[in-house]
Amino acid sequence: MNAKHAILDRLASALGRPVTEGNTEPISSSDIPREYRTTADMGEAERIELLTDRLVDYDAGVHEVPLTQVPQKVAELLGDAGSIVVPHDLDSGWADKTDAKVLQDSRDEPLSIDELDSVDAVVTGATVAIADTGTICLAGENTGRRAITLVPDHHIIVLKKKDICTIVPEGVAVLEERGLTTSPQTWVSGPSASVDIEFQRVAGVHGPRTLDVIITD
């Protein structure tokens, strides 16, 4: 089997479809070579420092506060926002201090795109963060539907220290442990940005123009 067939077989296997070369058995993930690092020895303080460095480099705001101060920090970052959207299962209290109108969104009762386009910001939790790449993964509880994290212009993410890992394989392992590998996922590395044909950087093209990350206990 040549490399092309091997790649196509693995794609077909991942999608649960018959593979080529007459082989109808799905390819086991255990057959895939994994010689790369799967763990990294780094303490919590070092992970936070590394993640902060990456996020700041990506033009994101990073704010480390105790859990009891999260609602106040959220309100401070929202400023004079008139309305915000939150997932229906967002941790109770995180958006309690804001004067903005709070709209809840869920899969069963989703807000329309027009409604999302009219709000000033979105507040969500996070599933896991990867310090080495400055990436935050949104999947499952507290993170909401993908639409609510892409349409509003300002995204505030509340990230717990225990959910910060060092390298990508550790982050993927967390998703596997929590049964989220087949769930919709959004991986965020800073605010949305793109570069046009003249190499001019433009913010907010594919998602929020402003990203703030609150790191808490």
C-alpha positions, 0 to 999 in steps of 0.5 A: 500500500502506498502512502496515498492509500494509507492516508485515505484508509485512515480518513475512511476509518475515522469516518467509519467507512470501508477502507480501500485495498479490499480491507474493510476492518477499521484501522486501530488507533493503536497501530498509529506510531506515536513516538512524539512526546505525550507529557511534559514536566512543568509545574502549574506556575510555569504553565500559567506563565507560558500560556500568558506569554503566548496569549499576550503575544497573540494580542489577547488580554490575560487576567489572573484573579481568585475565583471569588473575583471572577464576576467582578472581573467579567463585569469590568471587562464588559464595561458598558456593554448593553447585552451579552450571550452566555451558554445556558450551563455557564457556571452560576454567578460568573455574569452576575455583576454585569449591568448588561442584559444577559441572553442564554443560548442552548442547543434546544433553544438557540438564539438566531444569528441576528440576535447574536450579531446584536449582542456586544460580547460572549462569556464562556468557560473553557475545557482545556488550554495548551500553554505551549501553543497558547491555545484554548479548546472550547468543547462541552459544558460551559463553552456553548454552541460554536456560533456564540463564540464566533459572532459576537465581537468580544469573547471573555473566557474563564479558564481554571488553572487545573485545566491548563496543560503544557503540550498538545497531546496532553490537551487531546488526552483531556478531551479523550478522558472527558468523552469529547473527541467526537463533540464539536470543538473550537480551538482558539489562539488569540483574537480572530486575525487575518492578513490580506493580499497586501500583508495588512493584518485585519482583526475580527474577520473570522471571529471575535475582534477582542479576546480576554482570558480570565485565569482563576483557581 
